[in-house]
Amino acid sequence: MHLLRERAADAVEEMDLPGCDPARLDRTYAQFALVNRAVSGWRGIYLRRLRPRLRQGVEATLLDIGCGGGDVPAMLSRWAARDGLRLEITAIDPDPRASRFAAERHAATRVRFRQSTAAELAGEGLSFDLVVSNHVLHHLAEDELPAFLAESAALCQGTVIHSDLRRSTAAYALFFAGSWPLTGSYIRADGLTSIRRSYTAAELQLVAPPGWTVVRRAPFRNLLVLDKDDADKDKDKADRSAADG
């Protein structure tokens, strides 16, 4: 499919426009919860990549950057609580509309929602054990990506996981066919635009800084992962090799 051959970096999603319809926008945030539960794969990410880094009786902290409607951090908080794990979650979004919706929708959870950017939190000197994001990378211009990754790395003491769509003809066709019931929101049109804006695994690895790894996950997902423990070990090893040389 010709329109998917290259990343449509200049395509604009309607929900990102400041003048978009507020009622449709709220329905979009609400429907995100359905879409994310169905296809985002966060249950598997939690089980395989987050829960093993949590310990019984020890409180851990997690930051969700660009939380949108807030359903992903709410799910992570609920799963951790069910497993008897103490996970303090902060979820941020720079859009006041998203922050308001998330805080109201998930008021009963233990998640702390803030209208903020990663840069602002880094400027406050905050740090977290884990940092995640969902469907943020494809929203960024290529010249914005390095700063975003540097900020998320600076905020994290352990592991950073950015989950995003992986562009493919199959992903586009399946979403086109399966999203027709999601009416009254921006989900269908913007979802197709999101796929066009997203990276292939090879493209994402090409623009990722050293130390970051792209992991392909079904269905049609890229995980961009930085394990700072491994990065620190590699740096120490390089430093020792340089000293020995």
Buried (B, 14 or more C-beta within 10 A) or exposed (E): EEEBEEBBEEBEBBBEEEEBBEEBBBBBBBBBBEBBEEBBBBEEBBEEBBBEBBEEEEEBBBBBBBBBBBBBBBBBBBBBEEEEBBBBBBBBBBBEBBBBBBBEBBEEBBBEBBBBBBBBBBEEEBBBBBBBBBBBBBBBEEEEBEEBBBBBBBBBEBBBBBBBBBBBEEBBEBBEEBBEEBEEBBBBEBBBBBBBBBBBBEBBBEBBEEBBEBBEBEBBBBBBBBBBEEBEEEEEEEEEEEEEE
